[in-house]
Amino acid sequence: MTTLTLKFEGVYEQVINNMLSSKMVKTKTEAVRFALLNFGLNTGMINDETVLDAIQNNLAKSSRAMGDIKADIDQLKHETICRYSELHN
C-alpha cells in the first residue's frame, strides 16, 4: 500500500470536484483511484481481465455474504445508470 498527500489546483481540482458533485465518486481518494484505473485501461497498461481478477481476489478475502455483495453491485449499477442519464439529458 502507498500513502500520498496530494494537492490539486486548477483544472485537476475542478475535475475532482465535478466527480464528487455528480456523485460519480464519494471521496477524493475514490476519484483518484477511479482516474488511475481509467488511465490504466485507456492506455493499455492494464486490461479488463486484470481489473476483474483484482475484484475477484478482493471478494475472496471478504467476509461479506455473496448475496449482500450482489445487492450492492446491483444498487451501484442502478445509481450509475441514473447518474449517467442525469448527466446526458
VEXSE-254878 format. One record per atom (N, C-alpha, C): chain; residue in one letter; x, y, z; atom name. Coordinates in pm, 1 decimal. Atoms other than C-alpha are relative to their C-alpha. Layout:
> kepa | dolum | c1 | c2 | c3 | semar
> A | A | X | Y | Z | CA
...
//
This chain:
> kepa | dolum | c1 | c2 | c3 | semar
> A | M | 84.7 | -117.1 | 0.0 | N
> A | M | 0.0 | 0.0 | 0.0 | CA
> A | M | 89.4 | 123.6 | 0.0 | C
> A | T | -71.0 | -127.0 | 5.9 | N
> A | T | 114.7 | 353.4 | -78.4 | CA
> A | T | -90.2 | 109.6 | 53.3 | C
> A | T | 75.6 | -113.8 | -52.4 | N
> A | T | 2.1 | 661.5 | 113.4 | CA
> A | T | 61.6 | 127.4 | -55.2 | C
> A | L | -45.2 | -126.0 | 58.5 | N
> A | L | 23.3 | 1000.2 | -56.4 | CA
> A | L | -82.0 | 115.5 | 54.4 | C
> A | T | 72.9 | -123.7 | -25.3 | N
> A | T | -70.1 | 1354.9 | 28.3 | CA
> A | T | 11.3 | 81.2 | -127.7 | C
> A | L | 1.2 | -69.6 | 128.2 | N
> A | L | -173.7 | 1534.1 | -289.4 | CA
> A | L | -73.9 | 132.0 | 11.9 | C
> A | K | 67.6 | -128.9 | 5.8 | N
> A | K | -268.7 | 1893.0 | -358.5 | CA
> A | K | -41.1 | 23.3 | -145.3 | C
> A | F | 51.0 | -22.9 | 134.3 | N
> A | F | -489.3 | 1960.4 | -659.6 | CA
> A | F | -48.2 | 143.3 | -12.7 | C
> A | E | 42.6 | -136.6 | 28.3 | N
> A | E | -538.0 | 2304.4 | -808.7 | CA
> A | E | -44.9 | 7.2 | -145.3 | C
> A | G | 38.0 | -25.8 | 138.6 | N
> A | G | -693.0 | 2442.7 | -1125.2 | CA
> A | G | -89.7 | -107.3 | -57.7 | C
> A | V | 84.4 | 94.6 | 71.9 | N
> A | V | -835.4 | 2200.0 | -1376.8 | CA
> A | V | -8.1 | -134.7 | 71.8 | C
> A | Y | 0.0 | 127.3 | -72.5 | N
> A | Y | -735.5 | 1897.8 | -1166.7 | CA
> A | Y | -99.7 | 3.7 | 115.3 | C
> A | E | 95.3 | -18.6 | -110.0 | N
> A | E | -929.8 | 2029.9 | -869.9 | CA
> A | E | -142.5 | 3.2 | -54.1 | C
> A | Q | 132.7 | -10.0 | 61.2 | N
> A | Q | -1223.7 | 2108.7 | -1099.1 | CA
> A | Q | -52.8 | -138.1 | -38.6 | C
> A | V | 42.5 | 134.9 | 39.2 | N
> A | V | -1233.2 | 1752.9 | -1235.6 | CA
> A | V | -41.5 | -80.2 | 122.6 | C
> A | I | 33.1 | 74.3 | -122.2 | N
> A | I | -1227.1 | 1602.5 | -886.7 | CA
> A | I | -130.1 | 51.8 | 60.4 | C
> A | N | 123.6 | -56.8 | -54.7 | N
> A | N | -1496.4 | 1841.5 | -764.8 | CA
> A | N | -120.9 | -37.4 | -84.8 | C
> A | N | 109.9 | 42.3 | 87.4 | N
> A | N | -1711.0 | 1757.0 | -1069.4 | CA
> A | N | -35.0 | -146.6 | 23.0 | C
> A | M | 25.2 | 141.4 | -28.6 | N
> A | M | -1670.0 | 1385.9 | -996.0 | CA
> A | M | -77.8 | -14.7 | 130.4 | C
> A | L | 69.2 | 4.0 | -128.9 | N
> A | L | -1782.5 | 1448.7 | -637.7 | CA
> A | L | -142.4 | 53.2 | -11.4 | C
> A | S | 133.2 | -61.5 | 7.2 | N
> A | S | -2074.5 | 1677.5 | -722.0 | CA
> A | S | -96.0 | -81.6 | -85.4 | C
> A | S | 86.3 | 85.3 | 82.3 | N
> A | S | -2203.8 | 1437.8 | -987.3 | CA
> A | S | -29.3 | -133.0 | 68.3 | C
> A | K | 14.7 | 122.5 | -78.8 | N
> A | K | -2185.2 | 1161.0 | -724.0 | CA
> A | K | 55.3 | -122.2 | -73.0 | C
> A | M | -69.5 | 108.2 | 67.8 | N
> A | M | -1969.4 | 956.0 | -958.4 | CA
> A | M | 87.0 | -74.4 | 101.7 | C
> A | V | -81.0 | 54.6 | -108.4 | N
> A | V | -1747.6 | 902.8 | -652.5 | CA
> A | V | -43.2 | 66.5 | 130.2 | C
> A | K | 39.3 | -54.1 | -130.6 | N
> A | K | -1793.3 | 961.4 | -280.7 | CA
> A | K | 111.0 | 80.5 | 66.9 | C
> A | T | -112.4 | -67.7 | -65.2 | N
> A | T | -1445.2 | 1080.7 | -183.6 | CA
> A | T | 105.3 | 38.9 | -103.6 | C
> A | K | -110.0 | -39.0 | 88.4 | N
> A | K | -1141.2 | 1247.9 | -335.2 | CA
> A | K | 93.6 | -118.5 | -23.7 | C
> A | T | -83.4 | 119.2 | 15.6 | N
> A | T | -944.4 | 929.5 | -274.0 | CA
> A | T | -59.3 | -93.1 | -104.3 | C
> A | E | 67.6 | 84.8 | 97.8 | N
> A | E | -1202.3 | 732.1 | -469.0 | CA
> A | E | 12.8 | 60.0 | -140.4 | C
> A | A | -15.1 | -66.8 | 130.1 | N
> A | A | -1179.3 | 990.5 | -750.1 | CA
> A | A | 138.0 | -28.8 | -59.2 | C
> A | V | -135.2 | 27.0 | 48.2 | N
> A | V | -802.7 | 941.7 | -774.8 | CA
> A | V | 12.8 | -146.0 | -41.5 | C
> A | R | -4.6 | 142.4 | 35.5 | N
> A | R | -839.3 | 561.8 | -772.9 | CA
> A | R | -71.7 | -24.4 | -132.3 | C
> A | F | 79.5 | 13.5 | 121.9 | N
> A | F | -1108.8 | 583.3 | -1040.4 | CA
> A | F | 79.6 | 51.3 | -120.5 | C
> A | A | -76.3 | -59.9 | 109.3 | N
> A | A | -892.3 | 811.7 | -1255.3 | CA
> A | A | 120.3 | -87.1 | -37.5 | C
> A | L | -114.6 | 86.3 | 28.2 | N
> A | L | -590.3 | 581.0 | -1221.4 | CA
> A | L | -42.0 | -126.8 | -73.8 | C
> A | L | 50.1 | 118.1 | 70.8 | N
> A | L | -792.5 | 275.6 | -1323.2 | CA
> A | L | -37.5 | 35.4 | -142.8 | C
> A | N | 41.0 | -43.8 | 132.8 | N
> A | N | -941.3 | 465.6 | -1615.6 | CA
> A | N | 122.6 | 25.3 | -88.2 | C
> A | F | -123.6 | -25.9 | 73.6 | N
> A | F | -594.5 | 583.5 | -1722.7 | CA
> A | F | 66.3 | -131.7 | -40.6 | C
> A | G | -61.9 | 129.1 | 28.9 | N
> A | G | -455.6 | 231.7 | -1698.0 | CA
> A | G | -72.3 | -76.5 | -109.1 | C
> A | L | 78.9 | 68.5 | 102.4 | N
> A | L | -739.6 | 87.0 | -1904.7 | CA
> A | L | 12.6 | 69.4 | -135.2 | C
> A | N | -5.5 | -75.0 | 126.0 | N
> A | N | -727.8 | 363.5 | -2167.5 | CA
> A | N | 136.2 | -6.4 | -68.0 | C
> A | T | -134.7 | 3.9 | 57.7 | N
> A | T | -351.0 | 338.3 | -2217.0 | CA
> A | T | 49.4 | -142.0 | -25.0 | C
> A | G | -40.9 | 138.2 | 19.0 | N
> A | G | -337.5 | -41.0 | -2218.0 | CA
> A | G | 97.6 | -49.6 | 105.3 | C
> A | M | -89.8 | 43.4 | -107.0 | N
> A | M | -126.8 | -54.2 | -1901.3 | CA
> A | M | -60.6 | -114.5 | 79.7 | C
> A | I | 73.4 | 111.9 | -58.7 | N
> A | I | -393.0 | -283.0 | -1755.9 | CA
> A | I | -115.3 | -31.0 | -94.1 | C
> A | N | 114.7 | 35.8 | 82.9 | N
> A | N | -679.9 | -469.0 | -1917.6 | CA
> A | N | -116.8 | -41.2 | 88.9 | C
> A | D | 120.3 | 36.4 | -74.8 | N
> A | D | -1031.4 | -568.4 | -1817.0 | CA
> A | D | 22.1 | -124.2 | 85.6 | C
> A | E | -24.2 | 124.3 | -73.1 | N
> A | E | -911.8 | -913.7 | -1711.9 | CA
> A | E | 77.0 | 26.2 | 129.4 | C
> A | T | -77.9 | -35.8 | -119.2 | N
> A | T | -660.2 | -763.5 | -1467.9 | CA
> A | T | -89.7 | 61.8 | 106.4 | C
> A | V | 93.0 | -64.5 | -93.8 | N
> A | V | -931.3 | -548.0 | -1311.5 | CA
> A | V | -94.1 | -103.6 | 59.5 | C
> A | L | 91.7 | 102.8 | -50.2 | N
> A | L | -1172.5 | -842.0 | -1285.7 | CA
> A | L | 70.3 | -95.1 | 96.5 | C
> A | D | -76.7 | 85.9 | -91.3 | N
> A | D | -901.7 | -1059.9 | -1127.8 | CA
> A | D | 18.5 | 67.5 | 135.7 | C
> A | A | -17.8 | -74.0 | -125.4 | N
> A | A | -835.4 | -788.5 | -867.8 | CA
> A | A | -130.1 | 3.3 | 79.1 | C
> A | I | 130.8 | -1.2 | -67.0 | N
> A | I | -1207.3 | -762.7 | -790.9 | CA
> A | I | -28.7 | -136.3 | 60.8 | C
> A | Q | 25.2 | 135.4 | -50.7 | N
> A | Q | -1237.2 | -1140.3 | -755.4 | CA
> A | Q | 88.1 | -31.3 | 120.7 | C
> A | N | -89.5 | 22.8 | -114.4 | N
> A | N | -934.4 | -1153.1 | -524.5 | CA
> A | N | -49.1 | 73.6 | 124.0 | C
> A | N | 52.9 | -76.4 | -113.6 | N
> A | N | -1081.8 | -879.4 | -305.3 | CA
> A | N | -126.4 | -63.5 | 55.1 | C
> A | L | 123.6 | 65.3 | -45.3 | N
> A | L | -1417.1 | -1056.9 | -293.8 | CA
> A | L | 30.7 | -129.1 | 74.7 | C
> A | A | -36.6 | 125.6 | -65.6 | N
> A | A | -1249.9 | -1385.2 | -199.1 | CA
> A | A | 47.6 | 23.8 | 143.1 | C
> A | K | -49.1 | -34.2 | -134.1 | N
> A | K | -1093.5 | -1211.6 | 103.0 | CA
> A | K | -109.6 | 57.9 | 88.8 | C
> A | S | 107.5 | -66.4 | -73.5 | N
> A | S | -1424.0 | -1055.4 | 206.5 | CA
> A | S | -76.9 | -98.9 | 86.7 | C
> A | S | 81.6 | 83.9 | -87.9 | N
> A | S | -1626.6 | -1190.7 | 495.5 | CA
> A | S | -148.9 | 24.8 | -24.0 | C
> A | R | 139.9 | -32.7 | 28.8 | N
> A | R | -1947.1 | -1044.5 | 349.7 | CA
> A | R | -65.8 | -112.2 | -79.2 | C
> A | A | 76.9 | 100.8 | 72.9 | N
> A | A | -2218.6 | -1272.6 | 217.8 | CA
> A | A | -9.9 | 40.1 | -146.8 | C
> A | M | 8.0 | -28.3 | 143.0 | N
> A | M | -2229.3 | -1302.1 | -161.5 | CA
> A | M | -130.8 | 68.4 | -37.2 | C
> A | G | 127.8 | -66.0 | 26.9 | N
> A | G | -2595.7 | -1200.9 | -158.3 | CA
> A | G | 6.6 | 149.4 | 27.9 | C
> A | D | -17.1 | -142.0 | -33.4 | N
> A | D | -2503.5 | -872.3 | 11.0 | CA
> A | D | 86.5 | 70.7 | -103.8 | C
> A | I | -88.2 | -58.0 | 101.5 | N
> A | I | -2223.9 | -811.5 | -237.4 | CA
> A | I | -76.2 | 19.3 | -130.5 | C
> A | K | 78.5 | -10.7 | 123.1 | N
> A | K | -2457.0 | -882.1 | -530.7 | CA
> A | K | -100.3 | 113.9 | 10.6 | C
> A | A | 96.1 | -109.6 | -19.0 | N
> A | A | -2717.2 | -643.8 | -386.8 | CA
> A | A | 69.9 | 135.4 | -12.9 | C
> A | D | -76.7 | -124.6 | 12.5 | N
> A | D | -2450.7 | -372.6 | -356.7 | CA
> A | D | 35.4 | 28.6 | -145.6 | C
> A | I | -34.2 | -17.0 | 141.7 | N
> A | I | -2339.7 | -430.1 | -716.5 | CA
> A | I | -121.9 | 44.3 | -79.1 | C
> A | D | 123.7 | -38.1 | 68.9 | N
> A | D | -2699.5 | -411.6 | -839.9 | CA
> A | D | -37.6 | 144.4 | 30.6 | C
> A | Q | 30.6 | -137.8 | -39.2 | N
> A | Q | -2753.0 | -89.0 | -644.8 | CA
> A | Q | 94.0 | 98.4 | -69.4 | C
> A | L | -97.3 | -86.2 | 67.5 | N
> A | L | -2433.2 | 62.1 | -786.5 | CA
> A | L | -28.8 | 11.3 | -149.1 | C
> A | K | 37.3 | -4.8 | 142.0 | N
> A | K | -2538.1 | -32.4 | -1139.6 | CA
> A | K | -116.0 | 95.7 | -20.4 | C
> A | H | 117.6 | -87.0 | 10.3 | N
> A | H | -2873.0 | 137.5 | -1086.1 | CA
> A | H | 38.9 | 146.6 | 18.5 | C
> A | E | -42.5 | -137.8 | -26.7 | N
> A | E | -2714.0 | 450.3 | -937.7 | CA
> A | E | 84.3 | 55.2 | -114.4 | C
> A | T | -85.2 | -44.0 | 110.5 | N
> A | T | -2458.6 | 466.5 | -1218.8 | CA
> A | T | -83.2 | 33.9 | -122.5 | C
> A | I | 87.7 | -26.2 | 114.2 | N
> A | I | -2727.1 | 444.0 | -1486.4 | CA
> A | I | -77.7 | 128.8 | 22.0 | C
> A | C | 74.3 | -123.1 | -31.4 | N
> A | C | -2929.6 | 715.8 | -1312.2 | CA
> A | C | 89.5 | 122.6 | -13.4 | C
> A | R | -92.3 | -114.1 | 9.1 | N
> A | R | -2626.0 | 945.6 | -1280.3 | CA
> A | R | 37.6 | 28.1 | -144.0 | C
> A | Y | -34.9 | -17.5 | 140.6 | N
> A | Y | -2530.0 | 886.8 | -1642.8 | CA
> A | Y | -115.0 | 67.2 | -74.2 | C
> A | S | 117.6 | -59.3 | 64.7 | N
> A | S | -2884.1 | 968.5 | -1753.9 | CA
> A | S | -13.4 | 147.1 | 35.1 | C
> A | E | 8.8 | -140.0 | -43.6 | N
> A | E | -2884.1 | 1289.7 | -1548.9 | CA
> A | E | 105.9 | 86.3 | -68.3 | C
> A | L | -108.9 | -76.0 | 61.0 | N
> A | L | -2550.0 | 1398.3 | -1695.3 | CA
> A | L | -19.5 | 20.6 | -149.7 | C
> A | H | 11.9 | -5.1 | 145.3 | N
> A | H | -2652.2 | 1333.1 | -2054.5 | CA
> A | H | -139.8 | 35.7 | -48.7 | C
> A | N | 134.0 | -45.0 | 42.1 | N
> A | N | -3007.3 | 1468.8 | -2059.9 | CA
> A | N | -14.3 | 148.1 | 17.3 | C
//
